[in-house]
């Protein structure tokens, strides 16, 4: 029972913070408008009609379909991990919430609102992203580490996640 509530609460928290932050950006900054630069971080209202790194620009239907299929796959994966622990539950909750947050934008607006820019060096910026993107990335990394490396007991057999 704790797994179900943890998964739902994490996903809901990601969706809520993602949607509220995007709402604030859209209400307070015009497209391409920025807040004053804060060190390596810049907040700029960007509208992304594609996927990560500008792939599949103006392919809203395809990206919406992929997101819906992805959400179904996440739910199926979550359902078939009955013995998993908190680590995989958190990871899947982050991915599900992030995917749902971006899907909401895509359905409502036909695009995703991005606003976080990070300057890596000189004037080279990482492509804009948002809270949903961060949750997806974090969740996928945690899940990949858990699935690929696994938690091993001393005898070399996979152990249950704590």
C-alpha positions as CSV (number, residue, x, y, z in Angstrom):
1,X,0.0,0.0,0.0
2,X,2.9,2.4,0.8
3,X,4.2,1.9,-2.7
4,X,1.0,3.0,-4.4
5,X,0.7,6.1,-2.2
6,X,4.4,7.0,-2.6
7,X,4.2,6.6,-6.4
8,X,1.0,8.7,-6.6
9,X,2.3,11.4,-4.2
10,X,5.6,11.7,-6.0
11,X,4.0,11.9,-9.4
12,X,1.4,14.4,-8.2
13,X,4.1,16.6,-6.6
14,X,6.1,16.6,-9.8
15,X,3.0,17.5,-11.9
16,X,2.0,20.3,-9.5
17,X,5.4,21.9,-9.2
18,X,5.9,21.6,-12.9
19,X,2.6,23.1,-13.9
20,X,2.8,25.9,-11.3
21,X,6.3,26.9,-12.4
22,X,5.2,26.9,-16.0
23,X,2.1,28.9,-15.2
24,X,4.2,31.5,-13.4
25,X,6.7,31.7,-16.3
26,X,3.9,32.2,-18.9
27,X,2.2,34.8,-16.7
28,X,5.3,36.9,-15.9
29,X,7.6,36.6,-18.9
30,X,7.0,37.1,-22.6
31,X,8.4,34.4,-24.9
32,X,12.2,34.8,-25.0
33,X,12.2,37.2,-22.1
34,X,14.6,36.5,-19.3
35,X,15.0,37.3,-15.6
36,X,18.4,38.8,-14.7
37,X,21.1,36.2,-14.9
38,X,22.0,34.5,-11.7
39,X,25.5,33.1,-12.1
40,X,25.3,30.0,-14.3
41,X,21.5,29.9,-14.2
42,X,19.2,31.9,-16.4
43,X,15.4,31.8,-16.3
44,X,14.0,32.4,-19.8
45,X,10.6,31.8,-21.2
46,X,11.0,29.3,-24.1
47,X,8.4,27.5,-26.1
48,X,9.4,24.0,-27.3
49,X,7.2,22.5,-30.0
50,X,9.5,19.5,-30.2
51,X,11.2,17.0,-27.9
52,X,14.5,17.2,-26.1
53,X,17.3,19.1,-27.9
54,X,14.9,20.4,-30.5
55,X,14.2,17.0,-32.0
56,X,10.9,16.4,-33.8
57,X,9.9,20.1,-34.0
58,X,6.2,20.8,-34.7
59,X,5.3,17.1,-34.3
60,X,2.7,17.6,-31.5
61,X,0.5,14.6,-32.5
62,X,3.5,12.2,-32.7
63,X,5.0,13.4,-29.4
64,X,1.6,13.3,-27.7
65,X,1.1,9.7,-28.8
66,X,4.6,8.7,-27.7
67,X,3.9,10.3,-24.3
68,X,0.6,8.5,-23.8
69,X,2.2,5.2,-24.8
70,X,5.1,6.0,-22.4
71,X,2.8,6.6,-19.5
72,X,1.0,3.3,-20.1
73,X,4.4,1.5,-20.3
74,X,5.5,3.1,-17.0
75,X,2.2,2.0,-15.3
76,X,2.6,-1.5,-16.6
77,X,6.3,-1.6,-15.5
78,X,5.3,-0.3,-12.1
79,X,2.5,-2.8,-11.8
80,X,4.8,-5.7,-12.6
81,X,7.4,-4.8,-9.9
82,X,5.4,-5.9,-6.9
83,X,8.5,-6.7,-4.9
84,X,10.4,-3.5,-5.6
85,X,11.3,-1.0,-2.9
86,X,11.3,2.7,-2.5
87,X,14.1,3.4,-5.0
88,X,12.3,2.1,-8.0
89,X,9.0,3.5,-6.8
90,X,10.5,7.0,-6.5
91,X,12.2,6.7,-9.9
92,X,9.0,5.6,-11.6
93,X,7.0,8.3,-9.8
94,X,9.4,10.9,-11.0
95,X,9.3,9.7,-14.6
96,X,5.6,9.3,-14.7
97,X,5.0,12.8,-13.1
98,X,7.4,14.4,-15.5
99,X,6.0,12.8,-18.6
100,X,2.5,13.7,-17.5
101,X,3.5,17.3,-16.8
102,X,4.9,17.8,-20.3
103,X,1.9,15.9,-21.8
104,X,-0.5,18.4,-20.1
105,X,1.4,21.3,-21.8
106,X,1.4,19.6,-25.2
107,X,-2.3,18.9,-25.1
108,X,-3.3,22.3,-23.7
109,X,-0.9,24.5,-25.5
110,X,0.5,22.4,-28.4
111,X,4.0,23.0,-27.0
112,X,6.0,22.6,-23.8
113,X,7.1,25.6,-21.7
114,X,10.8,25.5,-20.9
115,X,12.5,28.1,-18.8
116,X,15.7,26.8,-17.1
117,X,19.0,27.6,-18.9
118,X,22.4,26.6,-17.5
119,X,25.5,28.2,-18.8
120,X,28.2,25.6,-18.9
121,X,31.1,27.8,-19.9
122,X,31.5,31.2,-21.6
123,X,28.3,31.6,-23.6
124,X,27.5,27.9,-24.1
125,X,24.1,27.0,-22.6
126,X,22.6,23.6,-22.1
127,X,19.3,23.5,-24.0
128,X,16.3,24.9,-22.0
129,X,14.4,22.5,-19.8
130,X,11.8,22.5,-17.0
131,X,10.9,20.7,-13.8
132,X,9.2,17.8,-15.7
133,X,12.3,17.3,-17.8
134,X,14.5,17.2,-14.6
135,X,12.2,14.7,-12.9
136,X,12.2,12.4,-16.0
137,X,16.0,12.6,-16.3
138,X,16.6,12.0,-12.6
139,X,14.1,9.1,-12.5
140,X,15.6,7.4,-15.6
141,X,19.1,7.7,-14.2
142,X,18.1,6.2,-10.8
143,X,16.1,3.4,-12.5
144,X,18.9,2.6,-14.9
145,X,21.4,2.4,-12.1
146,X,19.0,0.2,-10.1
147,X,18.2,-2.1,-13.1
148,X,21.7,-2.3,-14.7
149,X,23.9,-2.5,-11.6
150,X,21.4,-3.8,-9.1
151,X,21.8,-4.1,-5.4
152,X,24.0,-7.2,-4.8
153,X,24.4,-9.2,-1.6
154,X,27.8,-10.5,-0.6
155,X,27.1,-13.9,-2.2
156,X,26.6,-12.2,-5.6
157,X,22.9,-12.8,-5.8
158,X,20.6,-9.9,-6.5
159,X,19.0,-8.7,-3.3
160,X,15.8,-6.9,-2.7
161,X,16.0,-3.2,-2.7
162,X,15.7,-1.6,0.7
